[in-house]
């Protein structure tokens, strides 16, 4: 017996519906409009950055809404609430900007590795500059960068150790492109004869080394990042020595230690806003679960962030580096 027309029509309708649901579409339905369409490709790098900036503005507005809900002022927000509230300080500062290039983890799994945007583009340059603050005897991240980018050199600083880790020190080719000093990064200079440890600002180190731009900047200095970056940003504010200068950094890999008073929401939000005002946009984050596992009972005070600088003319934002 031939199939009834109604069955055939139903089957055809079901096939059409299935095809419609599974087809690659130019639009993806998501709850927040700042997420990138995973199927669509931007017309140009400039267009991509412009689109992402518009989406990031939505995230900033949503942040303000969350502050109003749990505050309603910055000063009233508890960074680590203990009375049943469903948030931590990190939920206000999400990586809502999508890097327009390949994002990959560089270095060891677990503590030590970092997420990097567009390493292939950075590696194509004849020369590039990497700064790393906070070595602590483990240099898998720095070694992997040097291996992938033969034109790069790295300047490392950590007053608690005397050298890079074995990942660089035991490999002559890498060691020849690595420079290390047992100095600390700070918000002010204090590196006289009797200063111990010796503190240098980032601008002073760049001047000392003859650098005008840092392609990749890694900072993991146990809370010192707040003063060090505030000083670096303030120097480029109106009326200061480098006013009107674009931040001379391509991307920033940063571990944030929100504790010892730095977690107070009004302070943290103002510091974060200065990063954003300088053109830095977070494209990745992950909590430091190793810290929580090692030190049982602590609050989730540490988080890794990666930022792209959307301004300037560097490898990540210039079409010429394709």
Secondary structure, 3 states (H helix, E strand, C coil): CCCCHHHHHHHHHHHHHHHHHHCCCCCCCCCCCCCCCCCCCCCCHHHHHHHHHHHHHHHHHHHHHHHHHHCCCHHHCCCCCCCCCCCCHHHHCCCCCCCCCCEEEECCCCCCCEEEECHHHHHCCCCEEEEEECCCCCCHHHHHHHHHCCCEEEEEECCCCCCCCHHHHCCHHHHCCEEEECCEECCCCECCCCCCCCEECHHHHHHHHCCCCEEEEEECCCCCHHHHHHHHHHCCCCCCCCCCCCCCEEEEEEEEECCCCCCCHHHHHHHHHHHHHCCEEEEEEEECHHHHHHCCCCCCCEEEEEEEECCCCCCCCCHHHC
